[in-house]
């Protein structure tokens, strides 16, 4: 059993499929059938999983792992998250404006004046587009849209995201000087 230092979530195991130990897997890879191409997968408790076969199903892939040979063993894996080490992801395949979501975590979100809005603690997709979770010291987490309008620049080397706080929903229009909403009531 081995634990990895920089885990990247690759898949979540779902229900058993059939009697031979196959499981339904929600893969988070670009090509779901390439799940086995990244090497051995690791669970949070340190177990290793080797992919023997992968085939597509409707919105998941059906996977057979080495050592999982019957339905009972497959059912015991339901809900298990599988990870690889960040170093196993191929950086050379990325375009200039592409990156892995795992690389965004820990980046500080700042506006053009340098004001910090917290650091990225998670990336989520609930179906309507990607969201970044920002958490600052003593503040509750906030979600901002991960769009080109709200996140203007990503500097992985500098550890920062340049954000437009208005487009990201971090400030209200009425808070801005000169906004028609900033006038005092008479």
N, C-alpha and C positions, 0 to 999 in steps of 0.2 A: 504494500500500500504506500502510495506517495501523494503528497500534497503539492500543488503547484503554487508558485509565488505570485504570478500575475494572471489570475484566471479570467477567461473570456467565455461567457455563456454561449454555447453552440446549439444546444437542443434541450428539450424537455420530453421525457418519456411519458407516454400516455398508456392507454389500455392495451391489454394483450390482444394479439391477432392470431386466431387459430390455435392449434394444439402443439405446434413445433417449437414454441418459445419465441416467436416473433412478437414485436411490439410496435405500436403506432407511435411515431415520434414527430413532434413539431420541431422542425429544423430552422435555425435562424441564419443559415448560410445563404448566399446568393443563389447557388444551385443546390437545392435540398438533397439531391442524390449524391452530391460530393461530400457528404458528411464524413465518410471514412477517409477522405483524402488528406485530412489534417493530422493523421496519426491517432494514437490511442486517446480516447476520451476519458476524463476523470470525473468522479463524483465528488461532492464536497467532503465526504467522509474518507476520501483517499482511494476508493476502488477504481481500477482501470477497466475500460471496456474497449474491446477490439471489434470493429464492424466487419462482419463476414459478408453480408448481403444487404443491399438497399434496393427497394423498388418504390415507385411512386404510387400513391393512393390519391384520393380526392384532394384534400388540403393538407395532407401529412405525407410522410414516407413510412414504409413498413421496413423495419430493420431486424436483422438477426445478429445477435452478439455472440462471440465465443463464450461458451460455458453456460449459456441460457438455452436449455434444451427442451423445456416443457412449459406448459401453460402456467403452472404454479410459480415457477421461477420468474416468468415474464410478468405475472400479476404483482409480484413483490416489488417490481421496479416502477410501478405506476407513480408518477409525480416527481421522479428523480431528475434533477438537472445535471446536464453534462457539460464539462468545460474543457478547454485546452489552454495551454500557456500562451500568453500574448506573443512570445517569440516564435511560435509555430505559424503565425499568420504571415502570408507573403506580402511584404511591403512593396516589392518591386512590381507587382501587378496593378498598383494603384495609379490613377491619373493624378495630375497635379492638384485638382480640387476634390479628391476623394480621400477618405480616411476611415478608420474604424471607430465606431461609437465608443468603444472602450477607451480610445485615446482622448476623448472629450472629457471624461470624468476627471475631475481635479483641476480643470482649467478655470481661471478666474474670469468672470463676466464684468467688463468695464465699459463705460460709455466714452465718448470722444474726449471728455475732460478728465478722464482717469478715475471717475467715481466708480467704486466697486458695488456690485449688486449681489455678490456671493460667488460661490464656486459651483461648478456642475457636479451634482451628486448622482445623477441618473439620466438615462435617455429612455423615453417611453413612446409607444405608438398604440393608441387606443382605437385606431381605425380612421381618424380624420387627419392624420399627419403626425409627424414626429414632434415631440415636446422635450424640452430640456428642463430638468429640475435644478433649481438654484437654491443653495442654502448658505446664509450668512451667519456669522456669530450672533447668537441670541435672537435670531429671526426664524420664523416659520418657513418651511420650504415653499417656493413658488414655482409654477410651471410657466414656461414661455414657449411660443411656437418656434420651431427650428426651421425658419424660412430665410431666404436671402434678404428679406426686408427687416427682420428683427435681429438676425445675426449677420453682421456686415463683413466680418473678417475672422478667420481662425488662425491663430499663431501658436502652433503646437510647440515649437522650440521656446517661445517666450512664455508659454503657459497661460495665454489669455485669449478671450473671445471679445471682439469689439461688438457691442450691441447697440441698437437704437432703442432706448428705454421706452419711447412712446409706442413704436411699432410692436415692441415685445410686451406691452401692457404693464410695464413696471411703474409708469407714472401716468397720471390722467392728463388729458389735454388742458383741463382747467387749471392745472398746476403750473403750466408754462406761462411766463410773462408775455403779454401781448395777445394771448388767446382771448377770444370773445367771452369765454367762460370765466376769465380771471377778474373781470370787472366787479366791483363791489355793488351790492344792492343798495338802492336809495330808499 
